Structures are given as C-alpha cells and as structure tokens.
C-alpha cells in the first residue's frame, strides 16, 4: 500500500464505476447529517473513495450538487403522488409532502429560497394548477390560487426548516424554545394583547405539522367558495 509523505496510509480508490446518481445520493446523506457546510468536494472524495476528477466528470461544483440534490428530493415527492386520488385529497397530500420533504431535508428549503423557480419546482406548481382545475376553480383565479398555495407551502416549510437548523446549532431545543416564548406571552398585558395572551397556552404545545395542515384546509375551504 502506498504511503503519503507523512507515512499515513492513503485511502484505497474505488474500483467500480462512479455514477451521478451515487454522487447525488451521497451528497444528500452528507447534507442531512451535517448541513450545507459539511458538503464539500473533499468530503465527497473521501466518502466515495475517489478523486476530484471523477466528481467533476458528473457535477460542476457545490452549487450544482445542491441544485441537483434538491431536484432529486422534489422529483421523489412528485413521483410518489397518487394520480387517481380525489383532487382535494391529492392537493392536501401534495402540500404536506413538500412540507415533510423540507422538514426531513432542511437544506432543501434554503436552496428553494435561493432558486425558487427551478424546473422541478415548476413541476410541483404544474401539479397544483392541474388539481385546482380538477376542482373546478375558475381559470381567471386559478393562477392566483396556485400562487397563494405554493407560496404558503414554501414559506411555512422553509421557516420550519430554518427553525430546525437554528435549534440544531444552539443550546435550546424546539420544546424549550416554545415553552420560554409561551411564558413570555403569558406575562404581557391581556388588555392590550388579548389574543396573544390567550394563545400562550396553545403556543407551547402546538404541532407545526398539524398547524400547517390547518392552513391548507383553510385554503381548500376558500377555493370552494371560488367555485
């Protein structure tokens, strides 16, 4: 076995072919475990036991890796959608699917914020529009309705992912953070902030996913009125 100048063993190179799919899957694993800072070409070469040239043969740089990994997650979401489901159920499931995907892969939310209209997200937007059409939403308001739902899903999911990254890097977890915030809300003037004061009891125990679905259901109730 060859040795480096310092005498340490050099990691053996892989003997099988390196595919773009394997590179992207490995990048997703690194992103999920360590976030965007952990994803470097050096980390990939170590994990895949290969050289930089083999990586560059398939991807241009880190930005290309992030974009392609994001596309892979969104494509997986769309491919798992049930085509023959009730449009209302399908719309709800599609919105929840993207929320869950960004919750599982917080870096996806950040990447979509940087490049909001990448091709795979357009596929998501197209799916939403077709489901609204199936729900008989008038054509003249379909564009606005689709935009409202997509912006809601991306906004809430990205904020939820940002909160997850914040708590992951700090000393306070989500439960403690909400408990502290609820305690502060409970101390404010109930005459000036009656709603916020009353909501303090709900803040500490609410579920982000369930609250997100309530928003989707409110949207669905609204488009029923449009018909």
Long-range contacts (C-beta under 8 A, 24 or more apart in sequence): 11-46, 11-49, 12-49, 13-49, 13-50, 13-51, 14-48, 14-49, 14-50, 18-48, 18-50, 18-54, 18-55, 18-57, 18-58, 19-58, 20-58, 20-59, 20-68, 22-48, 23-48, 23-55, 23-58, 23-59, 23-65, 24-65, 24-68, 24-69, 24-72, 25-72, 27-65, 27-66, 27-68, 27-69, 28-69, 28-72, 28-73, 28-105, 31-66, 31-69, 31-105, 31-107, 32-104, 32-105, 32-107, 35-106, 35-107, 35-165, 35-168, 36-66, 36-107, 36-110, 39-65, 39-66, 66-107, 66-111, 67-111, 67-115, 67-118, 69-107, 69-111, 70-107, 70-108, 70-111, 70-112, 70-118, 70-120, 71-118, 71-119, 71-120, 73-101, 73-105, 73-108, 74-98, 74-101, 74-108, 74-120, 74-121, 74-123, 74-124, 75-120, 75-123, 76-101, 77-101, 77-124, 78-120, 78-123, 78-124, 78-127, 81-127, 87-131, 87-134, 87-135, 88-135, 88-220, 90-131, 91-128, 91-131, 91-132, 91-135, 91-149, 91-216, 91-220, 92-213, 92-216, 92-217, 92-220, 94-124, 94-127, 94-128, 94-131, 95-149, 95-153, 95-216, 96-209, 96-212, 96-213, 96-216, 98-124, 98-153, 98-154, 98-157, 99-153, 99-156, 99-157, 99-160, 99-209, 99-212, 100-209, 102-157, 102-158, 102-160, 102-161, 103-157, 103-160, 103-161, 103-164, 103-209, 106-161, 106-162, 106-164, 106-165, 107-161, 108-161, 109-154, 109-157, 109-158, 109-160, 109-161, 109-162, 110-158, 110-161, 110-162, 112-154, 112-158, 113-154, 113-158, 116-154, 124-150, 125-150, 132-223, 135-223, 135-227, 136-227, 137-223, 137-226, 137-227, 138-226, 138-227, 141-226, 145-223, 145-226, 148-219, 149-216, 149-219, 152-215, 152-216, 152-219, 153-216, 156-212, 156-215, 157-212, 160-208, 160-212, 178-203, 178-204, 178-205, 178-206, 179-204
